[in-house]
């Protein structure tokens, strides 16, 4: 058995773990980072009517944190590419959207990074909709 075949399950497991880590990092862009910086901003004031300072701290922190996580996502994507050698995931275009004249040379296959970002946005939107329609309650006074 060659070294490449012996290490293939290890590489596959590492690639799966990196992909999951990328998904968690992408989800944190919409959840953990904004909520954490809002909490940090709220700790900088003692009143319900703060000055501009805590808002600027929260905004600057969110932007800086998102840039750092985006950079980390890029590094994880490069690591995934070096482990797998695959530069794209399977084409994601449904058959009913294809024309009979479509040629495969014009298609752009999604990379893992693109699929992870799109997936995290879809999950965030679905979570917002579930929260809004089931958990948020009505702002109207009850009669």
Legacy VTK file of the C-alpha trace (Angstrom):
# vtk DataFile Version 3.0
C-alpha trace
ASCII
DATASET POLYDATA
POINTS 143 float
0.000 0.000 0.000
1.439 3.378 -0.990
1.819 6.370 1.329
-0.756 8.342 -0.645
-3.452 5.677 -0.178
-2.621 5.213 3.506
-2.966 8.945 4.234
-6.090 9.467 2.106
-8.615 8.811 4.952
-6.651 11.207 7.159
-6.652 13.861 4.441
-10.374 13.337 3.841
-11.166 13.693 7.530
-8.999 16.815 7.752
-10.725 18.278 4.680
-14.171 17.615 6.189
-13.136 19.217 9.482
-11.771 22.262 7.636
-15.019 22.562 5.651
-17.051 22.425 8.889
-14.760 24.994 10.486
-15.256 27.219 7.441
-19.036 26.899 7.807
-18.883 27.804 11.494
-16.651 30.791 10.761
-19.008 31.943 7.996
-22.018 31.586 10.310
-20.211 33.654 12.949
-20.158 36.555 10.478
-23.939 36.875 10.892
-24.360 35.812 14.521
-21.500 35.740 17.013
-19.540 38.758 15.794
-22.387 41.327 15.727
-23.909 40.084 18.978
-20.557 40.067 20.775
-19.744 43.623 19.681
-23.215 44.843 20.632
-22.675 43.372 24.087
-19.212 44.984 24.322
-20.684 48.339 23.265
-23.446 48.009 25.843
-20.886 47.464 28.597
-19.221 50.813 27.817
-22.154 52.887 29.041
-24.290 53.128 32.156
-27.316 54.768 30.553
-29.938 53.791 28.019
-29.078 56.915 26.016
-25.327 56.641 25.373
-23.160 59.010 23.392
-21.717 58.109 20.010
-18.672 56.331 21.507
-20.151 52.882 22.243
-21.825 52.798 18.837
-18.543 53.561 17.093
-16.737 50.926 19.153
-19.361 48.335 18.184
-19.302 49.325 14.504
-15.499 49.371 14.302
-15.269 46.070 16.146
-17.775 44.386 13.843
-15.982 45.580 10.719
-12.519 44.616 12.018
-13.727 41.214 13.220
-15.424 40.451 9.913
-12.227 41.339 8.042
-10.202 39.018 10.292
-12.681 36.150 9.893
-12.746 36.674 6.105
-8.943 36.464 6.065
-9.107 33.268 8.154
-11.692 31.843 5.748
-9.295 32.503 2.886
-6.492 30.702 4.725
-8.755 27.743 5.494
-9.819 27.628 1.850
-6.167 27.496 0.749
-5.510 24.711 3.258
-8.536 22.802 1.947
-7.302 23.215 -1.617
-3.834 21.970 -0.711
-5.290 18.925 1.065
-7.771 17.915 -1.601
-6.459 19.419 -4.814
-10.079 20.160 -5.735
-10.690 23.760 -6.749
-14.462 23.551 -7.101
-17.423 21.626 -5.806
-19.823 19.820 -8.102
-21.858 22.079 -10.393
-24.887 23.326 -8.498
-27.167 24.249 -11.427
-30.427 22.279 -11.342
-31.400 20.403 -14.484
-34.625 22.322 -14.961
-32.630 25.550 -15.333
-30.507 24.205 -18.169
-31.261 24.835 -21.764
-30.930 22.050 -24.291
-28.213 24.177 -25.910
-26.171 24.643 -22.722
-22.589 23.663 -23.085
-20.530 22.555 -20.105
-17.541 24.735 -21.046
-19.411 27.937 -20.091
-20.388 26.820 -16.601
-18.675 28.211 -13.531
-18.447 25.659 -10.764
-18.665 26.919 -7.195
-15.625 26.775 -4.974
-15.984 25.484 -1.434
-15.559 29.011 -0.078
-18.399 30.317 -2.260
-20.635 27.397 -1.270
-19.889 27.965 2.430
-20.660 31.686 2.257
-23.879 31.107 0.290
-24.884 28.355 2.709
-24.257 30.565 5.734
-26.353 33.379 4.250
-29.224 30.977 3.517
-29.036 29.528 7.052
-28.972 33.039 8.563
-32.000 34.140 6.532
-33.941 30.994 7.451
-33.081 31.457 11.126
-34.248 35.084 10.964
-37.515 34.058 9.346
-38.138 31.299 11.896
-37.417 33.711 14.747
-39.556 36.470 13.241
-42.622 34.329 12.571
-42.505 32.018 15.588
-40.536 33.498 18.473
-40.579 37.284 18.147
-44.178 37.832 19.155
-46.365 40.717 18.113
-45.358 44.318 18.881
-49.026 45.277 18.923
-50.757 45.581 22.279
-53.073 42.729 23.127
-56.713 43.622 23.565
LINES 1 144
143 0 1 2 3 4 5 6 7 8 9 10 11 12 13 14 15 16 17 18 19 20 21 22 23 24 25 26 27 28 29 30 31 32 33 34 35 36 37 38 39 40 41 42 43 44 45 46 47 48 49 50 51 52 53 54 55 56 57 58 59 60 61 62 63 64 65 66 67 68 69 70 71 72 73 74 75 76 77 78 79 80 81 82 83 84 85 86 87 88 89 90 91 92 93 94 95 96 97 98 99 100 101 102 103 104 105 106 107 108 109 110 111 112 113 114 115 116 117 118 119 120 121 122 123 124 125 126 127 128 129 130 131 132 133 134 135 136 137 138 139 140 141 142
